[in-house]
Amino acid sequence: MSSSRTRRALVTATLAAILPLAACSGGSDDGKAAAGGNGAPAGGKSGSQTFGELPAESGTPKDGGTIDIAQQPGAGPYYVLPIVPGAFNSTYVTYQFQRLMYRPLYWFPEGASPKVNPALSLAELPEFSDDNKTVTIKLRPGYTWSDGSAVEAGDVVFFINLLKAALKKNAANWGGYTPGQFPDNVMSAKATSANVLTLKLKEKYNPEWFTADELTSVIPLPAKQWARASADGPILDHNSPKNAEAIYTYLDKASRDPASFATNPLWQTVNGPYRLSGFDVTTNFYSMTANEAYTGSQKPRIKTLNFRPFTSETAKFNQLLSGNLTMATVDQSHVGQVSALKAAGYNVYGAPRMGFNFIMLNFKDTTDNVDKLIGQLYIRQALQHLIDQPGYIASKGMYNGAAAESYGTAPASSPYASDTVATAPYPYDPNAARKLLEDHGWKVVPNGATTCERPGTGATECGAGIPQGQTIKFNLFHRSEPQLHSAVSTAFASEARKLGMTITVAPKTFSFLIQNYNVPAAPSKAGEWAMSTWGGFSTTPYPTMTGTFDSKGSGNVGAYDDPKTDELIQASVHGEDRQAVQAEIEHLRTDLPVLWLPNAHTIWAWKNTLSGPQDTFAALPTTVLTPEYWYLK
Amino acid sequence: MIQYVLRRLATSAIVVLGVSVITFIILHGMSGSPGRAILGVQASAEAVAAFNRENGYDDSIVVQYFSYLGKLLHGDLGYSYKLNQSVNALLAENAGRTAMLAGVALLLAIVIAVPLGVFQAVKRNSVGDNVVTTLTFVAYSMPVFLFAMLLIQVFALGLGILPAQASQSSSTFVIFTEPRAMLLPVLTLTGVTVALYSRYQRSAALDQLAQDYIRVARAKGLSTRMVLTRHLLRNACLPLVTLIGMTIPLLLAGNLVVESVFNYPGLGLLFFNSLNNQDYPVLLGYTLVASTLTVLGNLLADLLVAASDPRTQRA
């Protein structure tokens, strides 16, 4: 994947945690009314890529005012320095806290599309030369820090030097770190002028990957203000590793003191549209005020942002219904009450997050030949044919209309995905599943025990290592909460049972699953699980699966091993073709390293008194906020 | 009495120590790798190893426990690697508001439940007794979550006369400075506690009403009020004292549901978030404090009972 794998995992945990609390475990579309009572699921058209429609920009923009934004329960920010240790890392910290104060070199998304947004980036798109081993970055003129000093190439170098110092101390000091990737792959970073930076890379990289997945993590930091080892110390040369370490130690310590977040002068030097004005360490409430000196494309109109903490989704939803919040996410357990929100004067819109959802397959489980069975593509295809994504999405007991069909590693909104990414390669079709098994030498016994009758490696035989009489038995561990995971797993197992395949379903906590049912992390437990599902992965803008589905990936949870995939991932990361990842996405889509599940919508509600360009609201499902574009009518 | 107190204190200390061992083993022994849990499924092995090393999770569980115990003896409950604060500070920050909410609810519950229970006992099987019994049964059997949601639905979303969430002020005394914003959470907690206490009080009072000393007191010509206040209450309250001792820690540490529904940041919420974030130091600290409170609550109840009824010291 990218250097943001850890961030993705943490995001996954958070996003998975806000999946719906299903009321029952039904698996079929009963066609009855959900929200709104119109006979359609709450999200409108079943399987739609979005939940509801984006309202058009309206009203006359005016300056001033305050908006109240709900924080996700338990997701308050506890670290300010934009080199966030893994333990504090989440999209809420990076996208809804730090990005408002410290702009990344390259911004994403662009509206609903998870790609680099040149208009909001601090630099022109990078130029690659020297066989893609030299990167020249030209900063845009005019961007300044809040004290009026220019954002310069030296500030980018400062970030890289600090990052290296942080990682030298401890590999867990940056949530986006993958050994061998950024900044390990940067041989040198040099500011050749005030606004031009040159990076020399250790090997050649695909320009698209390096830009979208690596450089989007780079955040210029104010070297002229921060390059000190103490509050009243002199400005140091951060190019010296010893100095860089001393500076990092000082900034890291200051960044670990939430009580002083809003009062420490350090954090008042910003280049984003807002600055921190209040932080209540007891309740986790924080407020931001407009940075009057902001030099970006749109000066903030709204004066104050209040980020209000919440103890639960229920408490948050009640505040929405009471009209006491300007905007908040809507948990899927409340999708059925969207009509009440609309009646209370809110716009409601959702779309899939940047990521994908799945049932993970364990290619290393030798128990009862699970590895041999899962290793056969036709068996994986048959299993995928038993997953009724449209039905799951429509079911009130599952997604209640608030999810999109998803059959690959990239959302349909990704500029790198083909038009077919949301089209099922193996649509729900139990008969097709049965035919696949029978065509490969299995005697299908519905509701009984389907067995291999023709062992061997021929085209019409069961496959390598599968003996005569072999049955198809798997265990499937799902995340214990929310109930959705249980409902989906049970529905899937029920379909398998009809074809004589036994899938034993059992719940486990999310923490247990990721620690134990993870081949690279816990190889000794590889024989304990065949399948697991916990909510999926989040992806980076350029959605390559390096580290995730390549055979040597440290995050290859199910130990999927496919030479073709390795080759395609290599091209995505190191090749010349900027669109190489599309071939990777397409191959994985049909080769099934996992079984695809619907991608839940991230739904937002905001008062209809708040408006702004449509694109800025289209980006909300990625959790990225651009409040400088918003205004109260 | 002194011997009894010392014996009970020693037992309590052993119980708390036992809880710390068990909790430690459960939290650390059952989780394969705290680093993996914190950093996520895709974290590199290097990052996980570095995190575990930095936090001492790569030592054996015995070494980890004694290291933890050593800090504990110095009053150090550890450091939260998620919330970036010491566990002591986190518990102290949140305990005040939780204690205030629980304290007010407890006080109200006692003030309401004791006379209510005695009234029911005296008017046994009357219409009034049956009505109160029915109401308390309903309140007692209703999940706190549902009770809270009903109050919100009626008073906040329906009638619109009270806010749907508690005050967001970080002040410990918000219950007095913003009583309107705290009415629903207090009502919820008080309602369920009254239901429990009044049932107990009724049973205890009924037991005492059947005793000879009550008949003697009545035969002496004492007024009903005198019989109830001077004779019955002292004995009838003993079982309730024990129950209060046991429910104080529950109220303090366990009103998670109320805090969650009414968006009131306190100890319960801290525990809930730490559980979600796999923040072991906070979970350990919280569990230890909660178990210490439980033990102290029981100890306090036993001492009060022992002081009231010396026969129990020999038990």
Contacts between the chains, C-beta under 8 A, distances in Angstrom:
chain1	res1	chain2	res2	distance
A	1	B	42	7.1
A	5	B	42	3.9
A	5	B	43	7.2
A	5	B	44	7.4
A	6	B	39	5.6
A	6	B	40	5.6
A	6	B	42	5.8
A	6	B	43	4.5
A	6	B	44	7.3
A	6	B	47	6.5
A	8	B	40	7.7
A	8	B	42	5.8
A	9	B	39	7.3
A	9	B	40	2.8
A	9	B	41	4.5
A	9	B	42	3.9
A	9	B	43	6.2
A	10	B	39	7.4
A	10	B	40	4.7
A	12	B	40	7.1
A	12	B	41	7.0
A	13	B	40	6.3
A	17	B	276	6.7
A	73	B	273	7.5
A	74	B	272	7.4
A	74	B	273	3.9
A	74	B	276	5.3
A	74	B	277	6.5
A	78	B	82	6.9
A	78	B	83	5.6
A	78	B	84	4.1
A	79	B	84	6.5
A	86	B	38	7.0
A	86	B	39	4.1
A	86	B	40	7.3
A	86	B	43	6.1
A	86	B	47	5.8
A	86	B	51	6.8
A	87	B	38	5.2
A	87	B	39	6.9
A	87	B	51	6.9
A	87	B	81	4.7
A	87	B	82	6.1
A	88	B	82	7.1
A	88	B	84	6.9
A	170	B	50	4.7
A	170	B	51	7.7
A	170	B	54	5.8
A	171	B	44	6.9
A	171	B	46	4.2
A	171	B	47	4.5
A	171	B	49	7.4
A	171	B	50	4.1
A	172	B	35	7.3
A	172	B	39	6.4
A	172	B	43	7.9
A	172	B	47	4.5
A	172	B	48	7.5
A	172	B	50	4.5
A	172	B	51	4.0
A	172	B	54	6.9
A	173	B	50	7.9
A	175	B	39	7.6
A	177	B	44	6.8
A	177	B	47	6.2
A	178	B	44	5.6
A	179	B	44	5.4
A	179	B	46	5.2
A	256	B	84	5.0
A	257	B	84	7.5
A	258	B	83	7.8
A	258	B	84	5.6
A	258	B	85	6.6
A	280	B	170	5.4
A	281	B	85	7.2
A	281	B	93	7.3
A	282	B	93	4.8
A	282	B	94	7.4
A	282	B	170	3.9
A	282	B	265	6.9
A	283	B	168	6.1
A	283	B	169	8.0
A	283	B	170	5.0
A	283	B	265	4.9
A	284	B	265	7.3
A	285	B	168	6.5
A	308	B	168	7.1
A	309	B	168	7.8
A	309	B	263	7.9
A	309	B	265	6.8
A	310	B	263	5.6
A	311	B	259	5.8
A	311	B	260	4.8
A	311	B	261	7.9
A	311	B	262	7.8
A	311	B	263	4.8
A	311	B	264	6.7
A	311	B	265	6.5
A	311	B	269	4.8
A	311	B	272	7.6
A	312	B	260	4.2
A	312	B	261	6.6
A	312	B	263	7.2
A	314	B	149	7.5
A	314	B	260	7.2
A	314	B	261	5.8
A	315	B	164	7.8
A	315	B	165	5.8
A	315	B	260	6.7
A	315	B	261	6.1
A	315	B	262	6.6
A	315	B	263	3.7
A	316	B	263	7.6
A	318	B	152	5.9
A	318	B	156	7.0
A	318	B	157	7.1
A	318	B	164	4.1
A	318	B	165	6.7
A	319	B	164	6.3
A	319	B	165	5.9
A	319	B	263	7.3
A	321	B	157	5.8
A	321	B	164	7.4
A	322	B	156	6.4
A	322	B	157	6.7
A	322	B	163	7.3
A	322	B	164	4.9
A	324	B	163	7.9
A	324	B	164	7.7
A	324	B	165	7.7
A	511	B	31	6.7
A	511	B	37	4.7
A	511	B	278	5.4
A	512	B	31	7.8
A	514	B	36	6.5
A	514	B	37	7.0
A	514	B	40	6.8
A	514	B	41	4.0
A	515	B	31	6.2
A	515	B	32	4.0
A	515	B	33	5.7
A	515	B	36	4.7
A	515	B	37	5.6
A	516	B	32	5.4
A	518	B	36	7.6
A	518	B	41	6.2
A	520	B	45	7.1
A	521	B	32	7.5
A	521	B	33	7.1
A	521	B	36	5.5
A	521	B	41	7.8
A	521	B	45	7.6
A	521	B	48	7.4
A	522	B	32	5.8
A	534	B	41	8.0
A	537	B	42	7.2
A	547	B	42	6.9
A	548	B	42	6.9
A	554	B	42	8.0
A	554	B	44	5.3
A	554	B	45	5.5
A	555	B	41	6.8
A	555	B	42	3.9
A	555	B	43	7.8
A	555	B	44	7.9
A	557	B	41	6.3
